[in-house]
Amino acid sequence: MTGPPDLLTARLRLRQWEESDREPFAALNADPEVMRHFPTPLTRAQSEDLVDRLAEGITERGWGLWCVVRLDTAEPIGFTGLSVPRFEGGFTPCVEVGWRLARSSWGQGFATEAARVALDVAFGDIGLEEVVSFTTEGNHRSRAVMARLGMVHDASDDFDHPSIAAGDPLRRHVLYRLARPSGGA
Protein backbone atom coordinates (compact mmCIF):
# COMPACT_ATOMS: atom_id res chain seq x y z
CA MET A 1 0.00 0.00 0.00
CA THR A 2 1.43 3.33 -1.00
CA GLY A 3 0.28 6.86 -0.56
CA PRO A 4 1.33 10.43 0.13
CA PRO A 5 4.05 11.40 2.60
CA ASP A 6 3.46 10.84 6.30
CA LEU A 7 2.13 13.60 8.53
CA LEU A 8 3.98 14.24 11.77
CA THR A 9 3.07 15.82 15.07
CA ALA A 10 5.22 16.08 18.20
CA ARG A 11 4.22 12.55 19.28
CA LEU A 12 2.49 10.90 16.32
CA ARG A 13 2.90 9.81 12.73
CA LEU A 14 -0.16 9.65 10.48
CA ARG A 15 0.62 7.35 7.58
CA GLN A 16 -0.73 4.93 5.01
CA TRP A 17 -1.86 1.57 6.33
CA GLU A 18 0.59 -1.36 6.44
CA GLU A 19 -0.06 -5.09 6.70
CA SER A 20 1.27 -5.11 10.28
CA ASP A 21 -1.50 -2.66 11.32
CA ARG A 22 -4.28 -5.16 10.67
CA GLU A 23 -4.00 -7.13 13.91
CA PRO A 24 -3.97 -4.19 16.36
CA PHE A 25 -6.70 -2.46 14.33
CA ALA A 26 -8.89 -5.57 14.46
CA ALA A 27 -8.36 -5.73 18.23
CA LEU A 28 -9.50 -2.14 18.79
CA ASN A 29 -12.49 -2.61 16.45
CA ALA A 30 -13.50 -5.69 18.47
CA ASP A 31 -13.24 -3.84 21.81
CA PRO A 32 -16.81 -3.23 23.07
CA GLU A 33 -15.73 -0.09 24.94
CA VAL A 34 -14.05 1.46 21.88
CA MET A 35 -17.13 0.60 19.81
CA ARG A 36 -19.69 1.62 22.44
CA HIS A 37 -21.05 4.44 20.25
CA PHE A 38 -21.40 2.22 17.18
CA PRO A 39 -24.11 -0.38 16.58
CA THR A 40 -21.72 -3.30 17.15
CA PRO A 41 -18.02 -4.13 17.35
CA LEU A 42 -16.48 -5.19 14.05
CA THR A 43 -15.64 -8.75 13.15
CA ARG A 44 -12.14 -9.50 11.91
CA ALA A 45 -13.45 -9.64 8.32
CA GLN A 46 -15.21 -6.27 8.70
CA SER A 47 -12.05 -4.73 10.14
CA GLU A 48 -9.99 -6.14 7.24
CA ASP A 49 -12.45 -4.66 4.73
CA LEU A 50 -12.27 -1.31 6.52
CA VAL A 51 -8.45 -1.24 6.36
CA ASP A 52 -8.63 -1.98 2.63
CA ARG A 53 -11.14 0.86 2.05
CA LEU A 54 -9.15 3.32 4.14
CA ALA A 55 -5.89 2.51 2.35
CA GLU A 56 -7.55 2.76 -1.07
CA GLY A 57 -9.04 6.15 -0.16
CA ILE A 58 -5.64 7.55 0.81
CA THR A 59 -4.08 6.20 -2.37
CA GLU A 60 -6.85 7.62 -4.57
CA ARG A 61 -7.26 11.07 -2.95
CA GLY A 62 -3.95 11.62 -1.21
CA TRP A 63 -5.79 12.00 2.12
CA GLY A 64 -8.17 10.01 4.27
CA LEU A 65 -8.30 8.20 7.58
CA TRP A 66 -4.62 7.58 8.26
CA CYS A 67 -3.14 4.98 10.57
CA VAL A 68 -1.91 6.78 13.70
CA VAL A 69 1.38 5.54 15.14
CA ARG A 70 3.04 6.67 18.37
CA LEU A 71 6.56 7.93 17.68
CA ASP A 72 7.91 6.78 21.05
CA THR A 73 6.77 3.16 20.74
CA ALA A 74 6.11 2.74 16.97
CA GLU A 75 2.75 1.28 18.06
CA PRO A 76 -0.24 1.76 15.73
CA ILE A 77 -3.07 3.07 17.93
CA GLY A 78 -5.96 3.59 15.49
CA PHE A 79 -6.93 6.13 12.88
CA THR A 80 -7.47 9.85 12.52
CA GLY A 81 -8.13 11.90 9.45
CA LEU A 82 -10.63 12.98 6.86
CA SER A 83 -13.47 11.14 5.18
CA VAL A 84 -16.47 11.75 3.00
CA PRO A 85 -19.66 10.38 4.62
CA ARG A 86 -21.29 7.65 2.56
CA PHE A 87 -24.85 8.78 3.28
CA GLU A 88 -26.98 11.78 2.36
CA GLY A 89 -28.02 14.31 4.95
CA GLY A 90 -28.80 17.97 5.34
CA PHE A 91 -25.10 18.79 5.64
CA THR A 92 -23.73 16.55 2.87
CA PRO A 93 -21.74 16.54 0.70
CA CYS A 94 -18.98 17.36 3.15
CA VAL A 95 -15.68 16.22 4.59
CA GLU A 96 -15.60 14.91 8.14
CA VAL A 97 -12.69 14.82 10.55
CA GLY A 98 -12.79 11.67 12.66
CA TRP A 99 -10.80 9.33 14.87
CA ARG A 100 -10.90 5.93 16.53
CA LEU A 101 -8.14 5.06 18.95
CA ALA A 102 -7.32 2.05 21.11
CA ARG A 103 -8.55 2.42 24.68
CA SER A 104 -4.94 2.36 25.97
CA SER A 105 -4.40 5.64 24.09
CA TRP A 106 -7.39 7.52 25.50
CA GLY A 107 -6.97 10.55 27.74
CA GLN A 108 -3.52 11.51 26.42
CA GLY A 109 -4.53 14.13 23.84
CA PHE A 110 -3.65 11.95 20.85
CA ALA A 111 -7.02 12.36 19.09
CA THR A 112 -6.86 16.15 19.32
CA GLU A 113 -3.20 16.27 18.27
CA ALA A 114 -3.75 14.03 15.25
CA ALA A 115 -6.99 15.75 14.25
CA ARG A 116 -5.25 19.14 14.20
CA VAL A 117 -2.76 17.97 11.57
CA ALA A 118 -5.63 16.43 9.57
CA LEU A 119 -7.42 19.79 9.70
CA ASP A 120 -4.27 21.48 8.42
CA VAL A 121 -4.51 19.21 5.37
CA ALA A 122 -8.24 19.95 5.01
CA PHE A 123 -7.88 23.72 5.06
CA GLY A 124 -4.42 23.91 3.49
CA ASP A 125 -3.72 21.19 0.91
CA ILE A 126 -7.35 20.46 0.03
CA GLY A 127 -8.59 24.04 0.44
CA LEU A 128 -11.89 23.22 2.13
CA GLU A 129 -14.09 25.99 3.50
CA GLU A 130 -15.60 23.81 6.25
CA VAL A 131 -15.07 20.49 7.99
CA VAL A 132 -17.67 18.67 10.08
CA SER A 133 -17.60 15.96 12.70
CA PHE A 134 -20.44 13.96 14.17
CA THR A 135 -21.11 11.32 16.78
CA THR A 136 -23.83 9.97 19.02
CA GLU A 137 -25.31 12.34 21.58
CA GLY A 138 -23.73 10.43 24.45
CA ASN A 139 -20.19 10.22 23.10
CA HIS A 140 -18.81 12.82 25.48
CA ARG A 141 -15.15 11.94 24.82
CA SER A 142 -15.43 12.65 21.09
CA ARG A 143 -17.55 15.71 21.71
CA ALA A 144 -14.81 17.04 24.01
CA VAL A 145 -12.24 16.53 21.23
CA MET A 146 -14.50 18.41 18.82
CA ALA A 147 -14.76 21.30 21.28
CA ARG A 148 -10.96 21.35 21.83
CA LEU A 149 -10.55 21.61 18.05
CA GLY A 150 -12.73 24.73 18.08
CA MET A 151 -15.65 23.03 16.36
CA VAL A 152 -19.08 24.48 17.04
CA HIS A 153 -22.27 22.55 17.82
CA ASP A 154 -25.68 23.88 16.85
CA ALA A 155 -28.52 21.64 18.01
CA SER A 156 -30.51 22.53 14.89
CA ASP A 157 -27.92 20.54 12.88
CA ASP A 158 -28.41 17.33 14.88
CA PHE A 159 -29.77 14.39 12.89
CA ASP A 160 -30.88 10.79 12.91
CA HIS A 161 -28.14 8.70 11.29
CA PRO A 162 -29.73 6.94 8.29
CA SER A 163 -27.58 3.82 8.73
CA ILE A 164 -28.89 3.19 12.25
CA ALA A 165 -32.35 1.72 12.77
CA ALA A 166 -35.22 3.79 14.12
CA GLY A 167 -35.61 3.22 17.83
CA ASP A 168 -31.91 2.48 18.36
CA PRO A 169 -30.59 4.85 21.06
CA LEU A 170 -27.45 5.42 18.93
CA ARG A 171 -29.43 6.83 16.01
CA ARG A 172 -29.49 10.46 17.17
CA HIS A 173 -26.25 12.23 16.25
CA VAL A 174 -24.80 15.64 17.01
CA LEU A 175 -23.04 17.62 14.30
CA TYR A 176 -20.11 19.96 14.89
CA ARG A 177 -18.72 22.37 12.29
CA LEU A 178 -15.42 24.15 11.84
CA ALA A 179 -15.04 26.93 9.28
CA ARG A 180 -11.79 27.58 7.47
CA PRO A 181 -9.69 29.88 9.63
CA SER A 182 -9.74 33.46 8.38
CA GLY A 183 -6.60 34.37 6.54
CA GLY A 184 -6.16 30.88 5.07
CA ALA A 185 -4.70 27.73 6.56
C-alpha positions in Angstrom: 0.0 0.0 0.0 1.4 3.3 -1.0 0.3 6.9 -0.6 1.3 10.4 0.1 4.1 11.4 2.6 3.5 10.8 6.3 2.1 13.6 8.5 4.0 14.2 11.8 3.1 15.8 15.1 5.2 16.1 18.2 4.2 12.6 19.3 2.5 10.9 16.3 2.9 9.8 12.7 -0.2 9.7 10.5 0.6 7.3 7.6 -0.7 4.9 5.0 -1.9 1.6 6.3 0.6 -1.4 6.4 -0.1 -5.1 6.7 1.3 -5.1 10.3 -1.5 -2.7 11.3 -4.3 -5.2 10.7 -4.0 -7.1 13.9 -4.0 -4.2 16.4 -6.7 -2.5 14.3 -8.9 -5.6 14.5 -8.4 -5.7 18.2 -9.5 -2.1 18.8 -12.5 -2.6 16.4 -13.5 -5.7 18.5 -13.2 -3.8 21.8 -16.8 -3.2 23.1 -15.7 -0.1 24.9 -14.1 1.5 21.9 -17.1 0.6 19.8 -19.7 1.6 22.4 -21.0 4.4 20.3 -21.4 2.2 17.2 -24.1 -0.4 16.6 -21.7 -3.3 17.2 -18.0 -4.1 17.4 -16.5 -5.2 14.0 -15.6 -8.8 13.2 -12.1 -9.5 11.9 -13.5 -9.6 8.3 -15.2 -6.3 8.7 -12.0 -4.7 10.1 -10.0 -6.1 7.2 -12.5 -4.7 4.7 -12.3 -1.3 6.5 -8.4 -1.2 6.4 -8.6 -2.0 2.6 -11.1 0.9 2.0 -9.1 3.3 4.1 -5.9 2.5 2.3 -7.6 2.8 -1.1 -9.0 6.2 -0.2 -5.6 7.5 0.8 -4.1 6.2 -2.4 -6.8 7.6 -4.6 -7.3 11.1 -3.0 -4.0 11.6 -1.2 -5.8 12.0 2.1 -8.2 10.0 4.3 -8.3 8.2 7.6 -4.6 7.6 8.3 -3.1 5.0 10.6 -1.9 6.8 13.7 1.4 5.5 15.1 3.0 6.7 18.4 6.6 7.9 17.7 7.9 6.8 21.1 6.8 3.2 20.7 6.1 2.7 17.0 2.7 1.3 18.1 -0.2 1.8 15.7 -3.1 3.1 17.9 -6.0 3.6 15.5 -6.9 6.1 12.9 -7.5 9.8 12.5 -8.1 11.9 9.4 -10.6 13.0 6.9 -13.5 11.1 5.2 -16.5 11.7 3.0 -19.7 10.4 4.6 -21.3 7.6 2.6 -24.8 8.8 3.3 -27.0 11.8 2.4 -28.0 14.3 5.0 -28.8 18.0 5.3 -25.1 18.8 5.6 -23.7 16.5 2.9 -21.7 16.5 0.7 -19.0 17.4 3.1 -15.7 16.2 4.6 -15.6 14.9 8.1 -12.7 14.8 10.6 -12.8 11.7 12.7 -10.8 9.3 14.9 -10.9 5.9 16.5 -8.1 5.1 19.0 -7.3 2.1 21.1 -8.5 2.4 24.7 -4.9 2.4 26.0 -4.4 5.6 24.1 -7.4 7.5 25.5 -7.0 10.5 27.7 -3.5 11.5 26.4 -4.5 14.1 23.8 -3.7 12.0 20.9 -7.0 12.4 19.1 -6.9 16.2 19.3 -3.2 16.3 18.3 -3.7 14.0 15.2 -7.0 15.7 14.2 -5.2 19.1 14.2 -2.8 18.0 11.6 -5.6 16.4 9.6 -7.4 19.8 9.7 -4.3 21.5 8.4 -4.5 19.2 5.4 -8.2 19.9 5.0 -7.9 23.7 5.1 -4.4 23.9 3.5 -3.7 21.2 0.9 -7.4 20.5 0.0 -8.6 24.0 0.4 -11.9 23.2 2.1 -14.1 26.0 3.5 -15.6 23.8 6.2 -15.1 20.5 8.0 -17.7 18.7 10.1 -17.6 16.0 12.7 -20.4 14.0 14.2 -21.1 11.3 16.8 -23.8 10.0 19.0 -25.3 12.3 21.6 -23.7 10.4 24.5 -20.2 10.2 23.1 -18.8 12.8 25.5 -15.1 11.9 24.8 -15.4 12.7 21.1 -17.6 15.7 21.7 -14.8 17.0 24.0 -12.2 16.5 21.2 -14.5 18.4 18.8 -14.8 21.3 21.3 -11.0 21.3 21.8 -10.6 21.6 18.0 -12.7 24.7 18.1 -15.6 23.0 16.4 -19.1 24.5 17.0 -22.3 22.6 17.8 -25.7 23.9 16.8 -28.5 21.6 18.0 -30.5 22.5 14.9 -27.9 20.5 12.9 -28.4 17.3 14.9 -29.8 14.4 12.9 -30.9 10.8 12.9 -28.1 8.7 11.3 -29.7 6.9 8.3 -27.6 3.8 8.7 -28.9 3.2 12.3 -32.3 1.7 12.8 -35.2 3.8 14.1 -35.6 3.2 17.8 -31.9 2.5 18.4 -30.6 4.9 21.1 -27.4 5.4 18.9 -29.4 6.8 16.0 -29.5 10.5 17.2 -26.2 12.2 16.3 -24.8 15.6 17.0 -23.0 17.6 14.3 -20.1 20.0 14.9 -18.7 22.4 12.3 -15.4 24.1 11.8 -15.0 26.9 9.3 -11.8 27.6 7.5 -9.7 29.9 9.6 -9.7 33.5 8.4 -6.6 34.4 6.5 -6.2 30.9 5.1 -4.7 27.7 6.6 
